């Protein structure tokens, strides 16, 4: 009986799950997805209002560059105060850049709007100081 079970198992492994009888030469198609960087943030007590003022500064940079699509949720329940979804305009491929050229354009515009590199750095440092804790994730929306 063991030999029969082993023989059936061996035959099962040798037969492909979906036989390739026809080669239709169709190229695989990438899924139609919109990718986002998702930041979940818990603000230090009393710091949420200032954090959202700075997020609005960041959104003005997007507007100046003709970009939109940032979603800023002000949470009413749960452990997070804010959830911000930032579109990955180059899709998941954006994660492969050693230095993303779109990020460089954004940084240059932010420095311009802030009034210089030192002021821009100070705003970033202030923003970081408002965060008690955060998580960062990557997610997508299907475009069906």
Protein Blocks (a to p, Z undefined) as FASTA:
>chain_A
ZZmmmmmmmmmmmpcfbdcfbcghpacddddddddddddddddehilmmmmmmmmmmmmm
mmmnopahiacdddfbdjbfbdcddddfkljmlmmpmbdfklmmmmmmmmmmnopaklmm
mmmmmmmmmpmbdcdddddddfZZ
